[in-house]
Amino acid sequence: MALTKDTLAQLLVKQIGLNGREAREMIERFYGEIAATLEAGESVELADFGEFAVREKTQRAGRKPKSGAANAHRAQRIAEFHPSGKVSKAKAGEGPG
């Protein structure tokens, strides 16, 4: 099962009692805050879940797979996720915390 924005909104409706519009707006604002923080170059840490951080990738040489021609990859900023210890253990099948 994928945990989508819609699924999260439905959970807020069922468990907290928000109406559908309020729940979707809350989810959008939450994601928006995370995105804005990452765009500003700062990291986002969610306790017991993990950390989203921005990493700078420098320009590097590459090649086109089909033709083999040289192709430069431009410098870019990417978001990375580093799971917390609890998430890593759960993923490895060791159970929570």
C-alpha positions as CSV (number, residue, x, y, z in Angstrom):
1,M,0.0,0.0,0.0
2,A,1.3,3.4,-0.9
3,L,0.8,6.2,1.6
4,T,-0.5,9.0,-0.6
5,K,-1.6,12.5,0.2
6,D,-5.2,11.4,-0.3
7,T,-4.7,8.4,2.1
8,L,-3.2,10.8,4.7
9,A,-6.2,13.2,4.3
10,Q,-8.6,10.3,4.8
11,L,-6.8,9.3,8.0
12,L,-7.1,12.9,9.3
13,V,-10.9,12.8,8.5
14,K,-11.4,9.5,10.3
15,Q,-9.1,9.8,13.2
16,I,-9.2,13.6,14.0
17,G,-12.6,14.5,12.6
18,L,-11.5,17.2,10.1
19,N,-13.7,17.6,7.0
20,G,-12.2,16.5,3.7
21,R,-11.3,20.0,2.5
22,E,-9.5,20.9,5.7
23,A,-7.6,17.6,5.7
24,R,-6.4,18.0,2.2
25,E,-5.4,21.6,2.9
26,M,-3.4,20.6,6.0
27,I,-1.6,17.9,4.0
28,E,-0.7,20.3,1.2
29,R,0.5,22.9,3.7
30,F,2.7,20.3,5.4
31,Y,4.3,19.2,2.2
32,G,4.6,22.8,1.1
33,E,6.6,23.6,4.3
34,I,8.9,20.7,3.7
35,A,9.5,21.7,0.1
36,A,10.1,25.4,1.0
37,T,12.6,24.5,3.7
38,L,14.5,22.2,1.3
39,E,14.4,24.9,-1.4
40,A,16.0,27.3,1.1
41,G,18.9,24.8,1.5
42,E,17.9,23.7,5.0
43,S,17.3,20.2,6.3
44,V,14.0,18.8,7.7
45,E,14.1,16.4,10.6
46,L,11.0,14.4,11.5
47,A,11.5,12.8,14.9
48,D,11.6,9.0,14.9
49,F,11.2,9.0,11.1
50,G,14.2,10.5,9.5
51,E,15.8,13.6,7.9
52,F,15.5,15.2,4.5
53,A,18.6,17.1,3.5
54,V,19.8,19.0,0.4
55,R,23.0,17.9,-1.2
56,E,25.0,19.8,-3.9
57,K,26.1,17.7,-6.9
58,T,28.9,19.2,-8.9
59,Q,29.1,19.3,-12.6
60,R,30.5,16.1,-14.1
61,A,31.3,14.5,-17.4
62,G,29.0,11.8,-18.7
63,R,28.0,10.1,-22.0
64,K,24.8,9.4,-23.8
65,P,24.1,5.7,-23.5
66,K,22.8,5.1,-27.0
67,S,25.4,7.0,-29.0
68,G,28.3,7.1,-26.5
69,A,28.7,10.8,-27.2
70,A,30.1,13.0,-24.4
71,N,27.5,14.8,-22.4
72,A,28.1,17.1,-19.4
73,H,25.8,16.7,-16.4
74,R,25.1,20.1,-14.9
75,A,25.5,20.9,-11.2
76,Q,22.3,20.5,-9.2
77,R,20.9,20.3,-5.8
78,I,19.0,17.2,-4.8
79,A,17.0,16.1,-1.7
80,E,18.1,13.0,0.1
81,F,16.4,11.1,2.8
82,H,18.2,9.5,5.7
83,P,15.9,7.2,7.8
84,S,16.0,7.2,11.6
85,G,17.3,4.2,13.5
86,K,13.7,3.2,14.3
87,V,12.8,3.2,10.6
88,S,15.9,1.3,9.6
89,K,15.3,-1.4,12.2
90,A,11.6,-1.7,11.1
91,K,12.7,-2.0,7.5
92,A,15.2,-4.7,8.4
93,G,12.4,-6.7,10.1
94,E,13.6,-6.1,13.6
95,G,10.4,-4.5,14.7
96,P,9.8,-1.0,16.1
97,G,12.3,0.8,18.3
